[in-house]
Amino acid sequence: MNTISVVTLARGRAAHLGNVVRALSRQEHRPLEVVVAVMQDEFYDLPECGLPVRQIMIAQGASLPLAAARNEAARAAAGDMLVFLDMDCIPAPSLVGDYARELRAFDGVLMGEVMYLPGGAADGDWSVSDFAAVAVRHSDRRGPPAAGIEPCTDYRCFWSLNFAIGRDTFFRVGALDERYVGYGGEDTDFGKCLDQAGIPIAWMKGALAYHQYHPHHMPPIHHLDSVVRNAQLFERKWGYRTMGHWLHAFRLMGLIDDAPGRPIRILRRPDAADLALTGQQSHQPYSNTTSVIRILEQRAAAALPPDVAAAPEEAAAAA
């Protein structure tokens, strides 16, 4: 019988991780274990859940070792199937069972559904059945297929928030590249490695997780340095840059010079106005890069001389 280990990585936000562990204890198909890669100085005091929960300490540097932490958790896992679930994602009761059913016949990566909760939805005593009324889908992410699984032909869509893969397949493709340190890029790099190895990626109906609210910025200007560093690592490895939408926003904000053919230069640090523009508010289930870029592009157009600003509209009319 196939066995499933649920692996996650954690730093801070103990209440979020506690909610995830509680939800895993309520799974219709119980996992073999839960493995937590801990990126802080102390282990968590987690609720009793009736499941084996193993915490492993990850060596820390100045930045979050996200790729290394996921790899360490996977190496420590005993299951022959791995479900990677971020520490802020509360699994619906069928998540583990949904993945187990589909992975038996699919040697690749499955990406489950994710819905976003507003602030306060997972505080105190909660029930997953209450989340459906308040959760929303992210406007920058596509929805699941109507049923079953659907191949994803664009490796850039791979998302490590909630996915499952056979343990042997994960290590056959080389796991995550641990040179990516801090936020950004390691997901897309792994997707590219899967693509190069001919390992399929698929969206699936089910395996639903509810993302818990926490303050965040999109684009992630609070991770400016690691996004720039990891974009350049990706370029050295594959010949082009990733995270282009974030870099575009950073450029519009005057934070970077990312002209092709030379290293990206950080021109200034984010200020209070930048943080206000990109910050997620408690009534927002998620922050949104696309809407911020739209505002920045409108500001840029308004700052141009009238004849220059009108040029794109004239070109469109001529077309």
N, C-alpha and C positions, 0 to 999 in steps of 0.2 A: 504493500500500500504506500502511495506517495505521502510524504510528510512535508509539512510547511513550517518554516521558521519565519516569524515576523521580525524584521530588523528595523531599527530606527536610530537616529543620532540626536543628541540632546545637549543643550546648554541653556541654563536658566529656565524660566517659565515652568516651574515644577507643577503648577496646577494643570497646565496643558498636557504634560506627559502623564499625570495621574488620570486625567480623563481618557486618554488613549488606552492606558492599561485597563481601566474599568470596562471600556467598550470591548476590548479584546477578550475579556473574561466572559462576555455575554454573546460570543459568536456561536452561531448555529453549528458551524464546523470548527471545532476548537483547534488552534494551532498547536504544534508540538512544543513551542517555546516562544519567548520574546527575548530578543537580544538588543540591549541598549548600549550604543557607543557614547560614552560620557565625555564631553568636551569642557569639563570644568574640574575644579580641584577636589570636589567631594562627590560621592555617589548620592543618588536620590533616595529619599525616604518615600517609597512607593506604597500604594494601598495593597492589601492582600487581595489576590485575584484568583487564586486556585490554579494558576498557570506557573510553570517555571519561568522566572524572569531573571536573566543574567545581565549584569552591568559590567562593562569592560572600560577601563580608563584609557583614553587616547592622549598621547603626548601632544602638548599644545605649543604653538609658537605665537607670534604676534597676531596672526590671522587665523580664522577658522579653518581647520583641516578637513573640510567637508568630504572630499574625495577619499582621503585616507581613512576617515572614520567609517564611511560606508563599506569600504573594503575590509577593514578590520572586523566589523560586525558580521559581514558575509563569511569571512574565514572562520569565525568562531561558531557560526551557526551549524546545527547538526542536520537540519532538514534538507531534502533533495530539491525542494522548491523554496524560493526566497520571495517574500513579500516585503518590499521597501515602502515604508510609510513614514512620512515626516511626523515629528513629535507634536505638531499642531493639528493633525488630521484624525478626527474621531471616526473610526470605521463603523459603517452600518452593520447590523447583525449578520448579513449575508456575505460580507466582503471576502473573508477567507474562503468560504465555500464556493463563491463565484470564481475566484482565481483557481482553486483546486480543480474545479470541473473543466475549465477551459485549458489549463496548462497541461492536462493529461494528453491532449491531442495537438498541442501547439508548441513547437520548439522555437521560441522567440520571446519577445518582450510584449507583455500585455499592459496597457494603460487603462486603469479604471476611472470611474467618474469622480469628479470633485465638485462640491457645492460649497459656497462661502456663507459663513454665519456673521451676523452683525455683532457688535459688542454686547456682552451680557447674556447671549443666548446659551452659553455653556457654563454659566456660573451656578454654584449651588447644586441642588438636586435637579438633574436634567434627565430627559428621556430622548433617545434618538427619534422616536416617533413625533416629537414636538418640533424637530428641526425643519421638516419639509415645508412648514407654513412660513418660515422666515428666511430660509436659505435661498441664494441666487447663484446662477451660473456666471462665470467670469466672461465678460464680453470679448476679451482678447483670446479666448480659448474655444475651440470647436466643441460641440456637444457629442455625446456617444451615438453609435448607430442605433437604429430602431430595435435591433435584436442581435444577439450573438457577438461576433467580432468582425471588424472591418480593417483591412490592411491600411497602414499609414505609409504613404510613399515618400514622405518628406521627413528625413531624419531630424531636421531642425525642430520638429514638433515633439521630439522625445522630452519627457518631463519626469523628473525623479521624485516628485511629490508623492505619487501613489502608483507603483508599478510592481509587476511580478515577473520572475524569470527563473528558469531552472538553474540550480546552483552550478552544475557542470557547464552550462552555456555561459553563465556570467564570467566564469574564470577562463573559458575557452577563448572568449573575445579579449581577454586581458584585463578585465575589471575596469575600474575608473583610473584615469591617469592622475597619479598623486602629485604631479608637478603643479596641478591647479590647486592653489591655496587661496582661501577666502571665497568670496561670493562671485559666482558667475562663470560660465564657460564649460564647466566640467560635464554638465548635462549634454550640451550640444556635441562636445567631443566624443562622449560615449555613444551618442546616436550616430555620429559619423563612423566610429569604429564598427558598430553593428552593421551599418550600411556596407562598408568595405568588406566585411566578412560574410555578407550575404545572409545575415540573420534578420528575419522579419520583425517588424514592429506593427502592433495592431491596437486600435481603439477597441474597447469592449463595452457592452451594455452591462451595467452592474458593477460590482466591486466598488461601491460608492463610499466615499469618505467626505466628512464635513470639516472644512477648514475653519479653525477657531480664530477669532479676531485677535490681532495684536498690532500695535502701531508699526507702520512700515512706510517706505517711500518707493514710488515708482514714477519715473525711472529711479534706480537705487543709488541716489547721489551719496547716501551714507556709506556706500561701498565703492566710491569712485576709484580709489587706488587699486583694489583687487580686480575690478572690472577692466580697467585699462591694462593691468599686467596680464590678466588671463586672455584678453583679446589678442594681445601681442604673442603670447605663447601659442595660441591657436593658429595665428598667422604663420609663425615659424614652422609649425608642424604640418599644416595643410595648404599653405600658400595664400590664404585670404583670411580676413577677420570675421569673427562672429560677433553677436550681440550688437548688430548694426543699428537697431532701433534705439538702443540705449546710448550708443555713441553719437547718433544723430541728435538726440535730445541734449546730451552733454555739450555738443558743439553749439547748438542753438542757444544754450544758456551761457555760452562763453567760458565754459569750464575747461575745455580741451581744444587742442589743434590736432585733428586726426587726418591731416592731408595724406593721400596715398604715397607710398614710396619712402616714407621716413617714420621713425618712431613716434608714437602718440605722445604729445606733450600736455601735461596738466598746467593750465594757465593760472588758475586760481582755485581756492577752496570754496565749497558751497557756503552761502551765507543764509541769514534768517529768511530772506525772501525766497530763496531756492527751496529751503526746507518747507516753507508754508505752501508753495506751489505744488510740491510733490508729495506732501504728507497725507497719510490716510487718517480720516476722522473716525470717531467711534461709531457714527451712524452709517459709515460706509463698510460693507462687507469686505471690500478689497480696494486697493489703489490701482490706477489704470494709466499705463504709459501712453496709450493712444490719445487719450483726452488731453494729457499734458502736452504732447507733441503738437496737437491741433492748436492749443493756446499759444505755444511758442512760435509756430509758423504764422499765425495771425499777427502776433506782435512784430515778427520780423517783416512781414509784408507792410504793416502800417508804418514802419520806420523808414521804408524806402521812399525816394522821391516819387511823386504821383505817376510820372511817365514810366518809371521802372516797375512800380508796383502793379500797374495795369497790364504790363506785358504778358503775364501768364494768362489773364482773361482774354486778351486779344488773340493770343495764340490758340486758345481753346476754341474761340469763335471762328477763327479762320479754318480750323480743322473740321 
